[in-house]
């Protein structure tokens, strides 16, 4: 696997590459120098077919976005080579966020698909977002943007599961979480968003356990495209 800091690439190419990622686009629109901070904490990874990117049990603060190719998610269990495929990650999708939000070991192994000639992944070191009271490098608006993106992404994916399994015991769990109604663009909102993101991440892990155990089975291939949201 080849790993290269994003700042080593021409700026014009980087801007074009990241313009398709909502998080980077939103932060750049608000502050160019905050965008630069994220670039310095990002790296581009290129994988060979079948090469492993993430390993279950690892602990880190990185969140990833697939840019090119296809990734396969596997959990320990029955199946090929002692593992059972759980999901497919496709370009534009975010993954690895649950480990960062919950500060827990990753729960799955992720490999470049054997039929992907070129697999490129953007990795972002999210340790800067962990301390909600530290605004040394990242300002309050930037951290608010990050957690708003996380909450929006997690809620959308939970709604997908709710629509597919409306009678499941987890279907309405995320809708029972209390929404923030206090002052906007404040530290109070940041804390509330972070707490909400962690609560939503925990619910997604519960869904992940259902799929990983084989309790839930979906015959539609497009279901695989959503499962990466539960993995870390």
KOLVO-799369 format. One record per residue (C-alpha): x, y, z; residue number from 0; residue in one letter. Coordinates in steps of 0.25 Angstrom, whole numbers, always signed. Layout:
! KOLVO-799369
<bati xx="X" yy="Y" zz="Z" num="NUM" residu="A"/>
...
END
This chain:
! KOLVO-799369
<bati xx="+0" yy="+0" zz="+0" num="0" residu="X"/>
<bati xx="+5" yy="+14" zz="-4" num="1" residu="X"/>
<bati xx="+3" yy="+25" zz="+6" num="2" residu="X"/>
<bati xx="+5" yy="+40" zz="+2" num="3" residu="X"/>
<bati xx="+2" yy="+53" zz="+10" num="4" residu="X"/>
<bati xx="-9" yy="+60" zz="+2" num="5" residu="X"/>
<bati xx="+0" yy="+73" zz="+3" num="6" residu="X"/>
<bati xx="+10" yy="+66" zz="-6" num="7" residu="X"/>
<bati xx="+0" yy="+67" zz="-18" num="8" residu="X"/>
<bati xx="-2" yy="+79" zz="-27" num="9" residu="X"/>
<bati xx="-13" yy="+88" zz="-20" num="10" residu="X"/>
<bati xx="-22" yy="+90" zz="-32" num="11" residu="X"/>
<bati xx="-23" yy="+74" zz="-33" num="12" residu="X"/>
<bati xx="-26" yy="+73" zz="-18" num="13" residu="X"/>
<bati xx="-37" yy="+84" zz="-18" num="14" residu="X"/>
<bati xx="-43" yy="+77" zz="-30" num="15" residu="X"/>
<bati xx="-42" yy="+63" zz="-23" num="16" residu="X"/>
<bati xx="-48" yy="+68" zz="-10" num="17" residu="X"/>
<bati xx="-59" yy="+76" zz="-16" num="18" residu="X"/>
<bati xx="-68" yy="+64" zz="-17" num="19" residu="X"/>
<bati xx="-67" yy="+61" zz="-2" num="20" residu="X"/>
<bati xx="-77" yy="+69" zz="+6" num="21" residu="X"/>
<bati xx="-69" yy="+71" zz="+18" num="22" residu="X"/>
<bati xx="-57" yy="+77" zz="+11" num="23" residu="X"/>
<bati xx="-65" yy="+85" zz="+2" num="24" residu="X"/>
<bati xx="-73" yy="+91" zz="+14" num="25" residu="X"/>
<bati xx="-61" yy="+95" zz="+22" num="26" residu="X"/>
<bati xx="-54" yy="+101" zz="+10" num="27" residu="X"/>
<bati xx="-66" yy="+110" zz="+7" num="28" residu="X"/>
<bati xx="-66" yy="+115" zz="+21" num="29" residu="X"/>
<bati xx="-51" yy="+116" zz="+23" num="30" residu="X"/>
<bati xx="-39" yy="+114" zz="+14" num="31" residu="X"/>
<bati xx="-29" yy="+113" zz="+25" num="32" residu="X"/>
<bati xx="-37" yy="+103" zz="+33" num="33" residu="X"/>
<bati xx="-38" yy="+95" zz="+20" num="34" residu="X"/>
<bati xx="-23" yy="+96" zz="+19" num="35" residu="X"/>
<bati xx="-22" yy="+90" zz="+33" num="36" residu="X"/>
<bati xx="-30" yy="+78" zz="+29" num="37" residu="X"/>
<bati xx="-21" yy="+76" zz="+17" num="38" residu="X"/>
<bati xx="-9" yy="+75" zz="+25" num="39" residu="X"/>
<bati xx="-16" yy="+64" zz="+33" num="40" residu="X"/>
<bati xx="-20" yy="+56" zz="+21" num="41" residu="X"/>
<bati xx="-13" yy="+45" zz="+13" num="42" residu="X"/>
<bati xx="-16" yy="+38" zz="+0" num="43" residu="X"/>
<bati xx="-15" yy="+23" zz="+0" num="44" residu="X"/>
<bati xx="-13" yy="+14" zz="-12" num="45" residu="X"/>
<bati xx="-16" yy="-1" zz="-11" num="46" residu="X"/>
<bati xx="-13" yy="-13" zz="-19" num="47" residu="X"/>
<bati xx="-24" yy="-23" zz="-23" num="48" residu="X"/>
<bati xx="-28" yy="-31" zz="-10" num="49" residu="X"/>
<bati xx="-19" yy="-22" zz="-1" num="50" residu="X"/>
<bati xx="-24" yy="-20" zz="+13" num="51" residu="X"/>
<bati xx="-27" yy="-6" zz="+18" num="52" residu="X"/>
<bati xx="-32" yy="-7" zz="+32" num="53" residu="X"/>
<bati xx="-32" yy="-18" zz="+42" num="54" residu="X"/>
<bati xx="-42" yy="-22" zz="+52" num="55" residu="X"/>
<bati xx="-37" yy="-19" zz="+66" num="56" residu="X"/>
<bati xx="-28" yy="-7" zz="+62" num="57" residu="X"/>
<bati xx="-30" yy="+6" zz="+69" num="58" residu="X"/>
<bati xx="-28" yy="+20" zz="+63" num="59" residu="X"/>
<bati xx="-35" yy="+33" zz="+60" num="60" residu="X"/>
<bati xx="-35" yy="+32" zz="+44" num="61" residu="X"/>
<bati xx="-48" yy="+34" zz="+36" num="62" residu="X"/>
<bati xx="-47" yy="+30" zz="+21" num="63" residu="X"/>
<bati xx="-54" yy="+33" zz="+8" num="64" residu="X"/>
<bati xx="-53" yy="+24" zz="-4" num="65" residu="X"/>
<bati xx="-49" yy="+31" zz="-16" num="66" residu="X"/>
<bati xx="-47" yy="+20" zz="-27" num="67" residu="X"/>
<bati xx="-49" yy="+5" zz="-28" num="68" residu="X"/>
<bati xx="-57" yy="-4" zz="-18" num="69" residu="X"/>
<bati xx="-54" yy="-9" zz="-4" num="70" residu="X"/>
<bati xx="-60" yy="-21" zz="+2" num="71" residu="X"/>
<bati xx="-63" yy="-22" zz="+17" num="72" residu="X"/>
<bati xx="-62" yy="-35" zz="+24" num="73" residu="X"/>
<bati xx="-64" yy="-40" zz="+39" num="74" residu="X"/>
<bati xx="-59" yy="-52" zz="+45" num="75" residu="X"/>
<bati xx="-68" yy="-64" zz="+43" num="76" residu="X"/>
<bati xx="-72" yy="-75" zz="+33" num="77" residu="X"/>
<bati xx="-69" yy="-73" zz="+19" num="78" residu="X"/>
<bati xx="-57" yy="-72" zz="+10" num="79" residu="X"/>
<bati xx="-44" yy="-72" zz="+17" num="80" residu="X"/>
<bati xx="-51" yy="-72" zz="+30" num="81" residu="X"/>
<bati xx="-58" yy="-59" zz="+28" num="82" residu="X"/>
<bati xx="-72" yy="-55" zz="+23" num="83" residu="X"/>
<bati xx="-73" yy="-43" zz="+14" num="84" residu="X"/>
<bati xx="-82" yy="-33" zz="+20" num="85" residu="X"/>
<bati xx="-82" yy="-21" zz="+11" num="86" residu="X"/>
<bati xx="-77" yy="-14" zz="-1" num="87" residu="X"/>
<bati xx="-72" yy="+1" zz="-1" num="88" residu="X"/>
<bati xx="-73" yy="+9" zz="-13" num="89" residu="X"/>
<bati xx="-67" yy="+22" zz="-18" num="90" residu="X"/>
<bati xx="-72" yy="+34" zz="-10" num="91" residu="X"/>
<bati xx="-75" yy="+26" zz="+3" num="92" residu="X"/>
<bati xx="-70" yy="+30" zz="+17" num="93" residu="X"/>
<bati xx="-65" yy="+19" zz="+26" num="94" residu="X"/>
<bati xx="-57" yy="+17" zz="+39" num="95" residu="X"/>
<bati xx="-65" yy="+27" zz="+46" num="96" residu="X"/>
<bati xx="-71" yy="+19" zz="+57" num="97" residu="X"/>
<bati xx="-57" yy="+15" zz="+63" num="98" residu="X"/>
<bati xx="-54" yy="+30" zz="+63" num="99" residu="X"/>
<bati xx="-67" yy="+34" zz="+69" num="100" residu="X"/>
<bati xx="-67" yy="+23" zz="+80" num="101" residu="X"/>
<bati xx="-52" yy="+22" zz="+82" num="102" residu="X"/>
<bati xx="-54" yy="+7" zz="+81" num="103" residu="X"/>
<bati xx="-45" yy="-3" zz="+73" num="104" residu="X"/>
<bati xx="-49" yy="-5" zz="+58" num="105" residu="X"/>
<bati xx="-60" yy="-17" zz="+57" num="106" residu="X"/>
<bati xx="-57" yy="-21" zz="+43" num="107" residu="X"/>
<bati xx="-46" yy="-24" zz="+32" num="108" residu="X"/>
<bati xx="-46" yy="-16" zz="+20" num="109" residu="X"/>
<bati xx="-39" yy="-20" zz="+7" num="110" residu="X"/>
<bati xx="-38" yy="-15" zz="-7" num="111" residu="X"/>
<bati xx="-47" yy="-23" zz="-17" num="112" residu="X"/>
<bati xx="-39" yy="-33" zz="-25" num="113" residu="X"/>
<bati xx="-45" yy="-28" zz="-38" num="114" residu="X"/>
<bati xx="-41" yy="-13" zz="-35" num="115" residu="X"/>
<bati xx="-29" yy="-9" zz="-43" num="116" residu="X"/>
<bati xx="-28" yy="+4" zz="-36" num="117" residu="X"/>
<bati xx="-33" yy="+7" zz="-22" num="118" residu="X"/>
<bati xx="-31" yy="+20" zz="-16" num="119" residu="X"/>
<bati xx="-35" yy="+24" zz="-2" num="120" residu="X"/>
<bati xx="-34" yy="+38" zz="+5" num="121" residu="X"/>
<bati xx="-31" yy="+37" zz="+20" num="122" residu="X"/>
<bati xx="-34" yy="+48" zz="+30" num="123" residu="X"/>
<bati xx="-27" yy="+49" zz="+44" num="124" residu="X"/>
<bati xx="-39" yy="+53" zz="+52" num="125" residu="X"/>
<bati xx="-32" yy="+54" zz="+66" num="126" residu="X"/>
<bati xx="-33" yy="+69" zz="+64" num="127" residu="X"/>
<bati xx="-48" yy="+67" zz="+66" num="128" residu="X"/>
<bati xx="-48" yy="+59" zz="+78" num="129" residu="X"/>
<bati xx="-45" yy="+70" zz="+89" num="130" residu="X"/>
<bati xx="-58" yy="+79" zz="+88" num="131" residu="X"/>
<bati xx="-51" yy="+90" zz="+97" num="132" residu="X"/>
<bati xx="-39" yy="+91" zz="+88" num="133" residu="X"/>
<bati xx="-39" yy="+102" zz="+78" num="134" residu="X"/>
<bati xx="-25" yy="+103" zz="+76" num="135" residu="X"/>
<bati xx="-25" yy="+98" zz="+61" num="136" residu="X"/>
<bati xx="-39" yy="+96" zz="+58" num="137" residu="X"/>
<bati xx="-49" yy="+107" zz="+61" num="138" residu="X"/>
<bati xx="-63" yy="+105" zz="+66" num="139" residu="X"/>
<bati xx="-70" yy="+107" zz="+53" num="140" residu="X"/>
<bati xx="-61" yy="+96" zz="+47" num="141" residu="X"/>
<bati xx="-64" yy="+86" zz="+58" num="142" residu="X"/>
<bati xx="-79" yy="+89" zz="+57" num="143" residu="X"/>
<bati xx="-78" yy="+86" zz="+42" num="144" residu="X"/>
<bati xx="-71" yy="+73" zz="+44" num="145" residu="X"/>
<bati xx="-81" yy="+68" zz="+55" num="146" residu="X"/>
<bati xx="-93" yy="+73" zz="+46" num="147" residu="X"/>
<bati xx="-88" yy="+65" zz="+35" num="148" residu="X"/>
<bati xx="-86" yy="+52" zz="+44" num="149" residu="X"/>
<bati xx="-100" yy="+53" zz="+50" num="150" residu="X"/>
<bati xx="-106" yy="+56" zz="+36" num="151" residu="X"/>
<bati xx="-99" yy="+44" zz="+30" num="152" residu="X"/>
<bati xx="-102" yy="+34" zz="+42" num="153" residu="X"/>
<bati xx="-117" yy="+38" zz="+42" num="154" residu="X"/>
<bati xx="-119" yy="+36" zz="+27" num="155" residu="X"/>
<bati xx="-113" yy="+22" zz="+28" num="156" residu="X"/>
<bati xx="-122" yy="+19" zz="+40" num="157" residu="X"/>
<bati xx="-134" yy="+23" zz="+32" num="158" residu="X"/>
<bati xx="-130" yy="+14" zz="+21" num="159" residu="X"/>
<bati xx="-130" yy="+2" zz="+30" num="160" residu="X"/>
<bati xx="-143" yy="+7" zz="+36" num="161" residu="X"/>
<bati xx="-149" yy="+7" zz="+22" num="162" residu="X"/>
<bati xx="-144" yy="-7" zz="+20" num="163" residu="X"/>
<bati xx="-148" yy="-13" zz="+33" num="164" residu="X"/>
<bati xx="-159" yy="-5" zz="+39" num="165" residu="X"/>
<bati xx="-163" yy="-15" zz="+49" num="166" residu="X"/>
<bati xx="-150" yy="-18" zz="+55" num="167" residu="X"/>
<bati xx="-147" yy="-14" zz="+69" num="168" residu="X"/>
<bati xx="-136" yy="-4" zz="+65" num="169" residu="X"/>
<bati xx="-144" yy="+3" zz="+54" num="170" residu="X"/>
<bati xx="-149" yy="+15" zz="+62" num="171" residu="X"/>
<bati xx="-137" yy="+16" zz="+72" num="172" residu="X"/>
<bati xx="-131" yy="+28" zz="+65" num="173" residu="X"/>
<bati xx="-144" yy="+35" zz="+65" num="174" residu="X"/>
<bati xx="-145" yy="+34" zz="+80" num="175" residu="X"/>
<bati xx="-132" yy="+42" zz="+82" num="176" residu="X"/>
<bati xx="-135" yy="+56" zz="+87" num="177" residu="X"/>
<bati xx="-131" yy="+67" zz="+76" num="178" residu="X"/>
<bati xx="-123" yy="+80" zz="+81" num="179" residu="X"/>
<bati xx="-132" yy="+92" zz="+82" num="180" residu="X"/>
<bati xx="-123" yy="+102" zz="+89" num="181" residu="X"/>
<bati xx="-114" yy="+113" zz="+83" num="182" residu="X"/>
<bati xx="-109" yy="+111" zz="+69" num="183" residu="X"/>
<bati xx="-94" yy="+112" zz="+66" num="184" residu="X"/>
<bati xx="-90" yy="+111" zz="+80" num="185" residu="X"/>
<bati xx="-82" yy="+102" zz="+89" num="186" residu="X"/>
<bati xx="-94" yy="+96" zz="+95" num="187" residu="X"/>
<bati xx="-99" yy="+92" zz="+81" num="188" residu="X"/>
<bati xx="-85" yy="+85" zz="+78" num="189" residu="X"/>
<bati xx="-86" yy="+77" zz="+91" num="190" residu="X"/>
<bati xx="-100" yy="+73" zz="+87" num="191" residu="X"/>
<bati xx="-96" yy="+69" zz="+73" num="192" residu="X"/>
<bati xx="-84" yy="+61" zz="+78" num="193" residu="X"/>
<bati xx="-93" yy="+53" zz="+88" num="194" residu="X"/>
<bati xx="-104" yy="+51" zz="+77" num="195" residu="X"/>
<bati xx="-93" yy="+46" zz="+67" num="196" residu="X"/>
<bati xx="-88" yy="+36" zz="+78" num="197" residu="X"/>
<bati xx="-102" yy="+31" zz="+81" num="198" residu="X"/>
<bati xx="-105" yy="+29" zz="+66" num="199" residu="X"/>
<bati xx="-92" yy="+22" zz="+64" num="200" residu="X"/>
<bati xx="-96" yy="+12" zz="+76" num="201" residu="X"/>
<bati xx="-109" yy="+9" zz="+69" num="202" residu="X"/>
<bati xx="-102" yy="+6" zz="+56" num="203" residu="X"/>
<bati xx="-93" yy="-3" zz="+63" num="204" residu="X"/>
<bati xx="-105" yy="-11" zz="+68" num="205" residu="X"/>
<bati xx="-110" yy="-12" zz="+54" num="206" residu="X"/>
<bati xx="-96" yy="-17" zz="+50" num="207" residu="X"/>
<bati xx="-97" yy="-28" zz="+60" num="208" residu="X"/>
<bati xx="-111" yy="-32" zz="+54" num="209" residu="X"/>
<bati xx="-105" yy="-33" zz="+40" num="210" residu="X"/>
<bati xx="-92" yy="-39" zz="+45" num="211" residu="X"/>
<bati xx="-99" yy="-50" zz="+52" num="212" residu="X"/>
<bati xx="-108" yy="-54" zz="+40" num="213" residu="X"/>
<bati xx="-121" yy="-50" zz="+47" num="214" residu="X"/>
<bati xx="-124" yy="-40" zz="+36" num="215" residu="X"/>
<bati xx="-122" yy="-44" zz="+22" num="216" residu="X"/>
<bati xx="-125" yy="-35" zz="+10" num="217" residu="X"/>
<bati xx="-125" yy="-41" zz="-4" num="218" residu="X"/>
<bati xx="-124" yy="-27" zz="-11" num="219" residu="X"/>
<bati xx="-110" yy="-24" zz="-15" num="220" residu="X"/>
<bati xx="-111" yy="-9" zz="-13" num="221" residu="X"/>
<bati xx="-113" yy="-12" zz="+2" num="222" residu="X"/>
<bati xx="-98" yy="-15" zz="+2" num="223" residu="X"/>
<bati xx="-95" yy="+0" zz="-1" num="224" residu="X"/>
<bati xx="-101" yy="+5" zz="+12" num="225" residu="X"/>
<bati xx="-94" yy="-5" zz="+21" num="226" residu="X"/>
<bati xx="-81" yy="+2" zz="+22" num="227" residu="X"/>
<bati xx="-87" yy="+13" zz="+31" num="228" residu="X"/>
<bati xx="-88" yy="+3" zz="+42" num="229" residu="X"/>
<bati xx="-73" yy="-2" zz="+41" num="230" residu="X"/>
<bati xx="-61" yy="+4" zz="+48" num="231" residu="X"/>
END
